[in-house]
Amino acid sequence: MEECLFCKIIKKEIPSEIVYENEIVLAIKDINPKADFHILILPKKHIDSLDQLGAEDAEIAGNLLLVAKDVAKSNNLSGYKVAINTGKQGGQLIDHLHLHLLGGKVKEML
């Protein structure tokens, strides 16, 4: 996806504040945070949304959740929220699957 904002961030064509990276995912600070702590966790493989996640993507799905847990723990969050917005009606603004990891005081609902 040449035009995908998150693909450009993953390729490091657009700068971002990287919190965590491995061969499967990239975690970055959200530039418009909805909580005191707001991280986006992106699969490096372009998948439009949760609806397009297939059985062949099981390792990616597991990695997204495990990274969310690990980033939360490494940032000493005692409680946190993980959200996936799916489709325009579900509040998804960018057509690239991603998790929102939120901690601290949530400023507004996703």
N, C-alpha and C positions, 0 to 999 in steps of 0.2 A: 504494500500500500504506500505508494509514493507520497500521497498527500496527508497521511495520518500524522497528527501532531505527536502522539505518543511514540510512533515508530521513529520519528525524527529525534525525539528525546533519547530513545534507546540507542540509536546510532550515534548519539552525541553531536548531532548537527544543530541542536538547540540546547543551550545550557540549562542545567537543573541542579538542585542541591540533592545529591545522591546520599541516601541513608544506608543502603545495603544493595549489594549486587552479587549475583552468582550467574551460572551459565543459563539459567531458566528464567529468572525474574530480575527486575530492577525496582527498587523502592526509592521514592523521591518525596521531598516535602511538597505539599500542595501549595500553589502560589496564591490560592484564595481559601485559606483554612476556615473550616466550619467548627473548629474546636481548638482548645489550647494546643493539642498535639494532633496533627492531621497529616498522614502519610498516604500516598498512593502506591499501590503495589501492582506493577504491570508485568504481564508475561512478555517475554521477548518475542515470542511467536505472535504474529498478528491474528487475533480472534476477535471478530466484531463485538460479540456480547456473550453473556452466559448462555443464551439460546443457541449459539453456534458451537459451544463446547462439545466435543465428541468423546467417545470412549477412548480414542487414541490419545486424548489430551489428559488422561488421568494423572500422569506424573506432574503436569503443569498445575492442575487443580489442587493436588495435594501440596505442591511446593508453595503455591500462593498462600494457603492457610498456615502452613508451618512457618513461613517467613513472617506472616502477620504476628503469630505467637512469639517468635524469637525477637522481632523488633520491639514488640510491646514489653517483653521481659527485659531486654537490654536497655530500655529507656525507663525502667522502674515503674511501669504502669501497673497499678494494682487492680484496675478494672479498665476495660476498653470495649469499644464497639467496632465490629467489622461489617461493612455494608457493600453490597454490589447492586448498583442501579442497572436495570436491564431495559433497553428500548427507550424511546422518547417519552412514552407514557409513564415509564418507571423512573424518569429523571436522569437518564444517561445522556450526557452532553457530548461525549467523544466516543465515536464508534471503534473502541478498542477495549476489550475486557480489562477491568481493573478493580481492585479492592480499595475501599477507603478504610483506613485504620485510624480511629479517633479515640483520644483519651483526654482526661481533664474535663473542663467545663465545655459542653457542646453549645455552640453559639446559635445554631439553627439546624433543623432536621435536613437530611439529605433527600 
